[in-house]
Amino acid sequence: MASPLEDIIRNRIQMSGAINIAQYMDLCLSHPDWGYYQKQDPFGSGGDFITAPEISQMFGEMIGIWALSVWQQMGSPDVFNLVELGPGRSTLMLDALRAAKNNDAFIGAARICLVETSPCLKKRQLQTLKDYHVHQVRDVKDIPDGPVIVIANEFFDALPIRQFEKTVDGWRERMVGLDEKGHLCFQNGADASIHMAAKTGSVMETSEAGIGVIRDLSQRINTFSGAALIIDYGYSGPAFGDTFQALYRHRFENPLIRPGDQDLTAHVDFSGLKTAAEKAGIKVTGPVTQSAFLSAMGIQARAQMLRSNATMQQKKDIQSALERLLDPEQMGDLFKVMAMTDQNIRTVAGF
């Protein structure tokens, strides 16, 4: 039985023709009534995926130490916006604030701002951060004026992408249409104005939404000073490949089934984000692997500190979480970390 959103998408295609993958992702994730992020909490063992902050408190604590270091590099402004993009349950923000709580000036200066569109997650965030004053907005453009420190952990991977495939007749945009039975299917669209050598069958991905966020952040950092830390799974150089994927109950699935009921993501093109930021006059550091960044921030020392007062089972859990975050075969190498700063910030912790 088709979901309500699948019927909406099918009717749209029947009326107006095939849609590109960016349009499909936007409908599946952000439809006001049936979008994936609009109607549920997808995190944790009972959801569809687990992010690094849910794996261990150490992850968010390292981010808190990083934010404190950047704030000091900025000259310790009396007021600044501590922003998180797509904060989920705000587990990361809570852990980050706890790591920095001994610096009263930092905590007092921070105006917590969460960029979130999900009604369900907004409620959860306010519960998590009940001891803090929190400002929630829907868009990067709505962040209050002033110096900023922005955290974006697994945010860019959920932004819509477009795909282009090299066929024997040239580059064509990959679209979502209907097969002869009326089921959603991939099909090639019109010629694409791409002049790039590649083998037939190669797939290239672009994220106009991601580049747009980078430009907005760059403008804000240039105007008011500050920094942004981007952590996500992706690649750090130009590459071909189909990374469009769906996650449902911790398993990979066909992204064209269960529209609105499973998470849709794609690997992040860090080289594209870096180029966009540098064109806007922003200083970019990295990307480096998540393993290298967390190690440089001192996560092993923090793990040892936690183990010193832990039970045997807790020690095993701490070690397991550390390995999951750092192991090259798990999250350590696939996830990359990149910092964007204004030109006055000379050194960036963790790189």
Buried (B, 14 or more C-beta within 10 A) or exposed (E): EBBEBBEBBBEBBEEEEBBBBBBBBBBBBBBEEBBBBBBBBBBBEEBBBBBBBBBBBBBBBBBBBBBBBBBEBBEEBEEBBBBBBBBBBBBBBBBBBEBBEEBEEBBEBBBBBBBBBBEBBBEBBBEBBEEBEBBBBEEBEEBEEBBBBBBBBBBBBBBBBBBBBBEEEBBBBBBBBBEEEEEBBBEBBEEBEBEEEBEEEBBBBBBEBBBBBBBBBBBBBBEBBBBBBBBBBBBBEEBBEBBBBBBBEEEEBEBBBBBBBBBBBBBBBBBBBBBBBBEBEBBBBBBBBBBBBBBBBBBEEBBEEBBEEBEEEEBEBBEEBBEBBBEEEBBBBBBBBBBBBBEEBEEBBBB
